[in-house]
Amino acid sequence: MNLKFTNFAVFIIFFGIALIEAVQKQNWLEATLFLALGILSLWADFNFKKPLK
């Protein structure tokens, strides 16, 4: 299985659901936090090719 697809699927499941829940509760600070963490996670996933030691 393609590792990038797996990482993207986990991103969608975890950060997507958390972001949707935060928006539904109108908790904008939490929604912003999850959005920032999600973007940072995707950026790190696509920019670091080697595993960290």
C-alpha positions as CSV (number, residue, x, y, z in Angstrom):
1,M,0.0,0.0,0.0
2,N,1.2,3.5,-0.8
3,L,2.5,5.1,2.4
4,K,1.5,8.6,1.4
5,F,-2.1,7.5,0.8
6,T,-2.2,5.9,4.2
7,N,-0.9,9.0,5.9
8,F,-3.4,11.2,4.0
9,A,-6.2,8.9,5.0
10,V,-5.2,9.1,8.7
11,F,-5.0,12.9,8.3
12,I,-8.5,13.1,6.8
13,I,-10.0,10.8,9.5
14,F,-8.3,12.5,12.5
15,F,-7.9,16.1,11.7
16,G,-11.0,16.3,9.4
17,I,-13.4,14.9,12.0
18,A,-11.9,17.0,14.8
19,L,-12.1,20.1,12.6
20,I,-15.7,19.5,11.7
21,E,-16.6,18.9,15.3
22,A,-14.9,22.1,16.4
23,V,-16.7,24.1,13.8
24,Q,-20.0,22.6,14.7
25,K,-19.5,23.6,18.3
26,Q,-18.4,27.0,17.1
27,N,-15.1,26.7,19.0
28,W,-13.0,28.8,16.7
29,L,-9.8,28.5,18.7
30,E,-9.9,24.7,18.6
31,A,-10.9,24.7,14.9
32,T,-7.9,27.0,14.2
33,L,-5.6,24.7,16.2
34,F,-6.7,21.6,14.4
35,L,-6.4,23.3,11.0
36,A,-2.9,24.5,11.8
37,L,-1.8,21.0,13.1
38,G,-3.3,19.4,10.1
39,I,-1.4,21.7,7.7
40,L,1.8,21.2,9.6
41,S,1.3,17.4,9.6
42,L,0.7,17.3,5.8
43,W,3.7,19.6,5.2
44,A,6.0,17.4,7.3
45,D,4.7,14.3,5.6
46,F,5.4,15.5,2.1
47,N,8.7,17.3,2.8
48,F,10.6,14.7,4.9
49,K,11.6,11.8,2.8
50,K,13.9,10.0,5.3
51,P,12.7,8.6,8.6
52,L,13.8,10.7,11.6
53,K,16.4,9.1,13.8
